[in-house]
């Protein structure tokens, strides 16, 4: 069983690299209507225009019915409580805890909240059960509860360029289709979304990411978990994904739920841990156009000239790619990059942007430190889960020519070869191993790099 979870974690880590980083994540929640009630509804022209223009999760199901537990899946990856009248503060891992740990900022903006930090059950058409972020010990402190603010504060924060990194918006009962009509919910969105989508983070090249998600499907008759499981969950719902990195006019047929949305947020904001079931849920990677940096790895130690490789995954043809080093343009090419660039010693930031025919601008960046001598291990990747024999591929570069390279496994010399490159395999027993690659140059100086692997039983 342990090996299964190690492999699952490795696969999840691989998937997380496919989600573009974002420091501007927005969630808007709606209430109690199934996919078929929303998509194609003539009374919701704005919502359906968003579904056509941006991206729609067409096989997305809520984990369960009932407001508080259903919404808790979005922010904690588990139901936490079934009490819709709770005023408790739960010591459970959640989005606010991870945002504060970065450290980043957060706010919830409920309509009809009477004042910042209000912890009561209701006011006008506001209900606390639709504002789940305040139900955690991280958010209900005397200071943090003040980040739950009336919706009108959003316009002021945006005007002052003071919008937080993570934003949770809750329309009131008449505007989220809980008590009001779907048409009224559509009008509310059409009134407020254009201002949000006009912000810089939602322009080409920005990192804005917006989800419009329903807590659950119809309360009567829709208990679907998936296309094949028709009972036991919260029903099929229509979830929209919007942002400059999202594939335009995209309709996903992959089965997703709230835990997958949470995992996508965790990966986009690079949280240290993803709450609850988000830790093992797969992110919604198929929604995104991405640029992937193949070499060098983030936080790598390298020698000049630095080998830079990047590729794209894009729904539209890519017209150009560039490489910037510390904000200075150093390379321009077509749909992929494979070049070597001279760089001075010290920390450097390498950014690879791409342009596509749909007008999208997508990018990724890595931090590296340039040394006079460096060993670069290309395989195995750090903390990789592998089977034996393990391929070990490495190069060594620098101002002094490299004469020999050696491999040490768990402190024991297992390979030695001439030159500045090696490409071999190592027979390793199941378990965790340390692989150190050393390079000796003409001056006798030794440079090394280390990688750790988990070897599974074949």
C-alpha positions in Angstrom: 0.0 0.0 0.0 2.9 2.4 0.8 4.3 1.9 -2.7 1.0 2.8 -4.2 0.8 6.1 -2.4 4.4 6.9 -3.3 3.6 6.3 -6.9 0.4 8.3 -6.7 2.3 11.2 -5.1 4.9 11.1 -7.9 2.2 11.2 -10.6 0.4 14.1 -8.8 3.7 16.0 -8.6 4.2 15.5 -12.3 0.7 16.8 -13.0 1.1 19.9 -10.9 3.9 21.1 -13.2 1.2 21.5 -15.9 -0.8 24.1 -13.9 0.5 27.7 -14.6 1.4 29.6 -11.5 -1.0 32.3 -10.3 -1.1 34.9 -7.6 -4.6 36.0 -8.6 -7.2 33.3 -8.0 -10.9 34.0 -7.8 -13.9 31.8 -6.9 -17.5 32.7 -7.4 -20.0 30.2 -6.0 -23.6 29.6 -7.2 -26.3 27.4 -5.7 -28.3 24.3 -6.2 -28.7 23.9 -10.0 -27.7 21.0 -12.2 -25.7 21.2 -15.5 -28.8 20.7 -17.7 -30.6 23.6 -15.9 -27.8 26.0 -16.8 -26.1 25.1 -20.0 -28.4 25.9 -23.0 -30.8 27.9 -20.7 -32.1 30.8 -22.8 -32.6 32.7 -19.5 -28.9 32.7 -18.8 -27.4 34.2 -22.0 -24.4 35.7 -20.2 -23.4 32.5 -18.4 -23.6 30.6 -21.6 -21.6 33.2 -23.5 -18.8 32.7 -20.9 -19.1 28.9 -21.4 -18.6 29.4 -25.1 -15.8 32.0 -25.0 -13.8 30.5 -22.2 -13.7 26.9 -20.8 -16.4 24.6 -19.4 -16.1 21.5 -17.3 -18.8 19.4 -18.8 -18.4 16.3 -16.6 -18.0 18.0 -13.2 -19.9 16.6 -10.2 -20.3 17.8 -6.6 -19.2 15.5 -3.9 -22.4 15.8 -1.9 -25.5 17.8 -1.2 -26.0 20.4 1.6 -24.4 23.8 1.5 -21.7 23.8 4.2 -20.2 20.3 3.5 -20.4 20.8 -0.3 -18.6 24.2 -0.1 -16.1 22.8 2.4 -14.8 20.5 -0.4 -13.8 23.6 -2.3 -11.7 25.1 0.5 -10.7 22.1 2.7 -11.0 19.0 0.5 -13.5 17.3 2.9 -17.0 18.0 4.3 -15.7 19.1 7.8 -19.2 19.4 9.2 -22.8 18.7 8.2 -24.2 21.5 10.4 -25.5 24.3 8.2 -25.9 26.5 11.3 -22.4 26.1 12.6 -20.6 29.0 14.2 -17.6 26.8 15.1 -14.0 27.4 14.1 -12.5 24.1 12.9 -8.8 23.3 13.2 -8.6 21.7 9.8 -6.2 22.3 6.9 -7.8 24.8 4.5 -7.0 27.4 1.8 -6.6 30.3 4.2 -4.0 28.4 6.2 -2.0 27.7 3.0 -2.4 31.3 1.7 -1.1 32.7 4.9 1.8 30.3 4.9 3.1 31.5 1.5 2.7 34.4 2.6 -0.1 35.7 0.4 -3.4 37.5 1.1 -7.1 36.5 1.1 -10.6 37.9 1.4 -14.1 36.8 1.1 -16.6 39.2 -0.3 -20.2 38.2 0.5 -23.1 40.3 -0.6 -25.2 41.6 2.3 -22.5 41.0 4.9 -23.2 43.9 7.3 -19.7 44.7 8.3 -16.1 43.2 8.1 -15.7 40.3 10.5 -19.4 39.6 11.0 -19.7 36.0 12.3 -23.5 35.8 12.6 -25.6 33.3 10.9 -27.5 35.7 8.6 -28.2 39.3 7.6 -30.7 40.3 4.9 -30.0 37.8 2.1 -26.6 36.8 3.4 -26.1 33.4 5.1 -23.0 32.3 6.8 -23.2 28.7 5.4 -22.4 30.2 2.0 -19.2 31.8 3.3 -17.1 28.7 4.4 -13.7 30.4 4.8 -14.6 31.9 8.1 -15.3 28.5 9.7 -11.6 27.8 10.3 -9.2 28.6 13.2 -6.9 30.3 10.7 -9.7 32.8 9.6 -11.8 33.4 12.6 -9.2 35.2 14.7 -9.7 38.8 15.7 -7.4 39.9 12.9 -8.1 37.4 10.1 -11.9 37.6 10.4 -11.7 41.2 9.2 -10.8 39.7 5.8 -14.5 38.7 5.4 -15.8 42.0 4.1 -19.0 43.3 2.5 -19.1 42.8 -1.3 -19.0 46.6 -1.9 -15.4 46.6 -0.6 -14.2 44.7 -3.7 -14.7 47.7 -5.9 -12.7 49.9 -3.5 -9.9 47.3 -3.2 -9.7 47.0 -7.0 -9.6 50.7 -7.5 -6.8 51.0 -4.9 -4.9 48.2 -6.6 -5.2 46.3 -3.3 -7.1 43.2 -4.3 -5.9 40.1 -2.4 -4.3 37.0 -4.0 -7.1 34.7 -3.2 -10.7 36.0 -3.5 -13.9 34.1 -2.6 -17.1 35.9 -3.8 -20.6 34.9 -2.5 -23.7 36.5 -4.1 -26.7 36.7 -1.8 -29.6 34.2 -1.8 -31.5 36.0 -4.5 -28.4 36.4 -6.7 -26.9 33.0 -6.5 -30.1 31.2 -7.7 -30.7 29.6 -4.2 -33.9 31.6 -3.6 -33.9 33.7 -6.8 -34.2 32.7 -10.4 -31.4 31.5 -12.7 -32.1 34.6 -14.8 -31.4 36.9 -11.8 -28.1 35.0 -11.1 -27.2 35.6 -14.8 -27.9 39.3 -14.5 -25.8 39.6 -11.4 -22.8 38.0 -13.1 -23.3 40.1 -16.2 -23.2 43.2 -14.0 -20.0 42.4 -12.0 -17.8 40.1 -14.1 -16.8 42.5 -16.9 -15.0 44.8 -14.3 -13.2 41.8 -12.9 -12.2 40.4 -16.3 -10.9 43.9 -17.3 -8.2 43.7 -14.7 -4.5 43.3 -15.7 -4.3 39.7 -14.5 -7.0 38.7 -17.0 -5.3 40.4 -19.9 -3.0 38.4 -22.3 0.2 37.4 -20.4 -1.6 37.8 -17.0 -1.9 35.0 -14.4 -5.5 35.5 -13.4 -7.6 32.4 -12.7 -11.4 32.5 -12.1 -13.7 29.7 -11.3 -17.5 30.0 -11.4 -18.8 26.9 -9.6 -22.1 25.6 -8.2 -22.1 24.1 -4.8 -24.4 21.2 -5.9 -26.9 20.1 -8.4 -30.7 20.1 -8.1 -31.7 19.2 -4.6 -34.3 16.8 -5.8 -33.5 14.1 -8.4 -29.8 14.7 -9.0 -27.5 12.7 -6.9 -25.0 11.8 -9.6 -21.3 11.1 -8.9 -20.4 10.6 -12.6 -21.9 9.5 -15.9 -21.9 5.9 -14.6 -22.8 6.4 -10.9 -26.2 8.0 -10.5 -26.5 8.1 -6.7 -24.6 9.0 -3.6 -23.2 12.4 -4.5 -24.2 16.0 -5.2 -25.1 16.0 -8.9 -23.6 17.2 -12.1 -22.9 20.9 -12.3 -21.6 23.4 -14.9 -18.2 24.8 -13.8 -16.5 27.6 -15.8 -12.7 28.2 -15.8 -11.6 31.6 -17.0 -8.1 33.2 -17.5 -5.4 34.1 -20.0 -3.7 30.7 -19.5 -6.9 28.8 -20.1 -7.7 27.3 -23.5 -10.3 29.4 -25.2 -13.6 27.8 -26.3 -12.6 24.6 -24.5 -15.0 21.9 -23.3 -13.5 19.3 -21.0 -15.0 15.8 -20.9 -12.7 14.7 -18.0 -14.6 13.8 -14.9 -13.8 16.4 -12.2 -15.3 17.4 -8.8 -14.6 20.0 -6.1 -11.5 18.3 -4.9 -10.0 18.6 -8.4 -10.7 22.3 -8.4 -9.1 22.7 -5.0 -6.0 20.8 -6.2 -5.8 23.1 -9.2 -5.8 26.1 -6.9 -3.2 24.5 -4.7 -0.9 23.9 -7.7 -1.5 27.4 -9.2 -0.6 29.1 -6.0 2.2 26.6 -5.2 0.9 25.7 -1.7 3.2 23.7 0.6 0.3 21.2 1.0 -3.1 20.8 -0.5 -5.9 20.3 2.1 -7.9 17.1 2.4 -8.6 15.1 -0.7 -7.0 17.8 -2.8 -3.6 16.2 -1.9 -4.4 13.2 -4.0 -6.9 14.7 -6.5 -5.6 15.3 -10.0 -5.5 19.0 -11.1 -7.6 20.2 -14.1 -4.5 20.2 -16.3 -6.3 19.8 -19.6 -7.8 23.3 -19.3 -4.5 25.1 -19.7 -2.1 26.3 -22.4 1.3 26.0 -20.9 5.0 26.6 -21.4 7.2 23.9 -19.8 10.8 24.5 -18.8 12.7 21.3 -19.5 16.1 22.6 -18.6 17.4 23.9 -16.3 15.3 22.9 -13.3 14.0 25.5 -10.9 16.6 26.4 -8.2 19.3 24.4 -10.1 23.1 25.1 -9.8 24.4 25.6 -13.3 27.6 26.7 -15.2 27.8 29.1 -18.1 26.9 28.7 -20.9 23.5 27.5 -19.5 21.6 24.9 -21.6 18.0 26.2 -21.9 15.1 24.0 -23.2 11.4 24.8 -23.2 8.3 23.5 -25.0 4.7 24.5 -25.2 1.3 22.7 -24.9 -1.2 24.9 -26.7 -4.6 24.5 -28.3 -3.6 27.3 -30.8 -0.5 27.3 -33.1 2.5 29.0 -31.4 4.0 31.7 -33.4 7.0 32.7 -31.3 9.0 31.8 -28.1 11.6 33.9 -26.3 14.0 33.6 -23.4 14.6 36.4 -21.0 17.4 36.4 -18.4 16.8 38.9 -15.6 14.3 40.7 -17.8 16.7 41.1 -20.7 15.7 39.4 -24.0 18.4 36.8 -24.9 16.8 34.5 -27.5 13.9 34.3 -29.9 12.6 31.3 -31.8 9.5 29.4 -33.0 7.5 26.8 -31.1 10.3 25.4 -28.9 13.6 26.5 -27.4 16.9 24.5 -27.3 19.9 26.8 -26.9 22.8 27.6 -24.7 23.2 31.1 -23.2 26.3 32.7 -21.5 25.4 34.0 -18.1 27.4 35.8 -15.4 27.9 34.2 -12.0 25.3 34.5 -9.3 21.5 34.1 -9.1 19.6 34.5 -12.4 15.9 34.4 -13.4 15.1 32.7 -16.7 11.6 33.3 -18.2 10.3 31.6 -21.3 7.1 33.3 -22.8 5.2 32.1 -25.9 2.7 33.7 -28.2 -0.1 31.9 -30.1 -2.3 32.8 -33.0 -5.3 33.2 -30.7 -3.5 36.2 -29.0 -2.6 34.2 -25.9 0.7 34.9 -24.1 1.9 32.1 -21.8 5.1 31.8 -19.8 7.1 30.0 -17.2 10.1 30.9 -15.2 12.9 29.2 -13.2 15.5 30.6 -10.7 19.0 29.3 -11.1 22.4 30.1 -9.6 25.4 30.2 -12.0 28.7 28.9 -10.6 32.2 28.6 -12.1 31.8 24.8 -12.1 28.6 22.8 -11.9 27.2 19.3 -12.3 23.7 19.0 -13.8 21.8 15.7 -13.2 19.2 15.3 -16.0 18.1 11.8 -14.8 16.8 10.9 -12.3 14.7 13.9 -11.5 14.8 15.0 -7.8 12.6 12.8 -5.6 11.5 10.7 -8.6 9.8 7.4 -8.1 11.4 4.9 -10.4 12.1 1.2 -11.0 15.5 -0.4 -11.3 17.8 -0.2 -13.3 17.8 3.6 -12.9 19.1 5.7 -15.8 21.7 8.2 -14.6 22.4 11.0 -17.1 24.6 14.0 -16.1 26.9 16.6 -17.5 29.6 18.8 -15.9 30.7 22.2 -17.2 32.6 25.3 -16.2 35.7 27.4 -16.7 38.0 24.4 -16.0 37.8 21.4 -18.3 36.3 18.3 -16.6 38.4 15.1 -16.7 36.4 12.5 -14.9 32.9 11.9 -13.5 31.9 9.5 -10.7 28.6 8.2 -9.3 28.2 7.4 -5.6 25.0 5.6 -4.4 24.4 5.9 -0.7 28.0 6.9 -0.2 29.6 4.0 -2.2 31.4 4.6 -5.5 29.6 2.6 -8.2 30.8 4.2 -11.5 33.7 6.2 -12.9 34.2 7.5 -16.4 36.3 10.0 -18.4 35.0 13.3 -19.8 32.3 15.8 -18.8 29.3 13.6 -19.5 27.9 10.3 -18.3 25.0 8.2 -19.4 24.6 4.9 -17.6 22.3 2.8 -15.4 22.4 1.8 -11.8 20.9 -1.4 -10.3 19.2 -0.3 -7.1 17.3 -2.2 -4.4 13.7 -1.1 -3.5 13.6 1.9 -1.2 15.0 5.4 -0.9 18.5 6.1 -2.3 20.9 9.0 -2.5 22.7 9.4 -5.9 25.7 11.8 -5.9 27.4 12.7 -9.2 30.9 14.1 -8.9 33.1 15.8 -11.5 36.9 16.4 -11.2 38.4 19.1 -13.3 42.0 19.7 -14.5 42.8 21.7 -11.4 41.8 18.7 -9.2 38.7 20.5 -7.8 35.6 18.4 -7.2 32.1 19.6 -8.0 29.1 17.5 -7.1 25.3 17.3 -7.4 22.8 15.1 -5.5 19.5 13.5 -6.3 17.2 11.3 -4.2 15.0 8.6 -5.7 12.4 6.1 -4.4 12.8 2.7 -6.1 9.7 0.6 -6.4 9.6 -3.2 -6.5 9.3 -4.2 -10.2 
